[in-house]
Amino acid sequence: MSDKTFGFETLSVHAGAAPDPATGARALPIYQTTAYVFEDADHAAALFNLQTVGFIYSRLTNPTNAALESRLATLEGGRGCTVASSGHAAQVLALFPLMGPGAEIVASSRLYGGSLQQMKNTYPKFGWAAAIVDADEPENFKRAVTENTKAFFIESLANPGGVVSDIEAIARIAEASGVPLLVDNTLATPYLCKPIDYGATLIVHSTTKFLSGTGTSMGGAVVDSGKFDWSRGAKFPSLAGPEPAYHGLNFYETFGDMAYTFHSHAVGLRDLGPSQAPFNAWLTMLGIETLGLRMERHCANAAKVAQHLEKHPAVAWVNYAGLASNKYNKLAKKYLPKGAGSVFTFGVKGGYDVGVKVVDGVELFSHLANIGDAKSLIIHPASTTHRQLSDEQRVSAGAGPDVLRLSIGIETVDDIIADLDQALAKATA
Ligand SMILES: *Cc1c(COP(=O)(O)O)cnc(C)c1O
């Protein structure tokens, strides 16, 4: 299939998954195999030398995973993709070719709590440092750049605060600083936002969320735009110098705009090992077939719930970028013209105690730590996902004591609203 001539919904169903040439099976087969038979010794040698593309061992590549990689690269408008066992694994994999001891990232303070946790406590064990800045002021990225900076990291639509990043402005500063811009596009999905169109270099996903779509499968992905010159400024020796981890191969010289993706498989997945299970890739492929339909309903339902809560007497504030009253509404109109997603926060009058009572009072909503399910989900971040952070970090990440996070599902919207109304009534009685 030539990709350029088809619409998003068509590509969501077809990209990366032609009928199986061996059997004619129309559905993508699950290649539940660890290894692949070599044609002969020369074929094996060519595969190991990366002189021919093919399959060796499923830690590195697998045909079911390759179909998902092809589909995600197409939907994001990228050149190549690597899937991983989770969103967090994808983030480590995404940074790995860029970083080394002493290297730094500049990241938004509005990132998902788990990502801030990685940067603050775990990356330092690799000798990687992160400067955390307020992304509302794109100039903050410029101010934080040092000669050791290797990447900028933002979320297009942030979890949980309904915060939209000015991708284009931050991409311009990344370009001027000679570093790639990584965008976590989990909450928006490529249906709502394509960060590469605005200058992003690398996209990371937790496919666990809207892409798989029904709360069944952990997974992550890194999509490379193929547009970054890795030889620029000699900042990225693993990609544009002799890579000791692959017998001195210069990936950029050898593979050009596929250098990053080849490195992610041949070195990243090979040595770190966070490969996605083919069954999860298969479920995610199935999920993506309905991505557009689901996102349309997710967004429409979320907009109605946000409007309802904004008028609710027990609610102090609503932070949904799709509301005209929201500080990020202008950015949402630019970057998310089809809808501002379905994950947002609101504050209850009465703070922490009322927040905890609401999550205990819901009946249709599930109280759990996930987003992007077809089912409506609720959580009180201060007592759960964000509890490891300091008070200051919590507030800065949009997860203060009165905050509830919703992930609005695709159920009948009146039922979603009725459930929140009864839970709020009980919690404030
Ligand atoms: C969930 C999430 C992650 C982490 O993904 P996992 O699949 O849970 O590892 C990263 N970023 C965002 C925005 C997320 O919502």
The ligand as an SDF file (V2000), in Angstrom:
LIG
                    3D

 15 15  0  0  0  0  0  0  0  0999 V2000
    0.9750    5.5000   30.9350 C   0  0  0  0  0  0  0  0  0  0  0  0
    1.8720    6.5090   30.4010 C   0  0  0  0  0  0  0  0  0  0  0  0
    3.2450    6.2540   30.2590 C   0  0  0  0  0  0  0  0  0  0  0  0
    3.8810    4.9560   30.6780 C   0  0  0  0  0  0  0  0  0  0  0  0
    3.4070    3.9040   29.9000 O   0  0  0  0  0  0  0  0  0  0  0  0
    3.3180    2.3870   30.4120 P   0  0  0  0  0  0  0  0  0  0  0  0
    2.7750    1.6670   29.2160 O   0  0  0  0  0  0  0  0  0  0  0  0
    2.4000    2.3840   31.5940 O   0  0  0  0  0  0  0  0  0  0  0  0
    4.6960    1.9850   30.7770 O   0  0  0  0  0  0  0  0  0  0  0  0
    4.0380    7.2430   29.7150 C   0  0  0  0  0  0  0  0  0  0  0  0
    3.5190    8.4220   29.3450 N   0  0  0  0  0  0  0  0  0  0  0  0
    2.2130    8.7020   29.4670 C   0  0  0  0  0  0  0  0  0  0  0  0
    1.6970   10.0260   29.0530 C   0  0  0  0  0  0  0  0  0  0  0  0
    1.3460    7.7710   30.0030 C   0  0  0  0  0  0  0  0  0  0  0  0
    0.0410    8.0590   30.1460 O   0  0  0  0  0  0  0  0  0  0  0  0
  1  2  1  0
  2  3  1  0
  2 14  2  0
  3  4  1  0
  3 10  2  0
  4  5  1  0
  5  6  1  0
  6  7  2  0
  6  8  1  0
  6  9  1  0
 10 11  1  0
 11 12  2  0
 12 13  1  0
 12 14  1  0
 14 15  1  0
M  END
$$$$
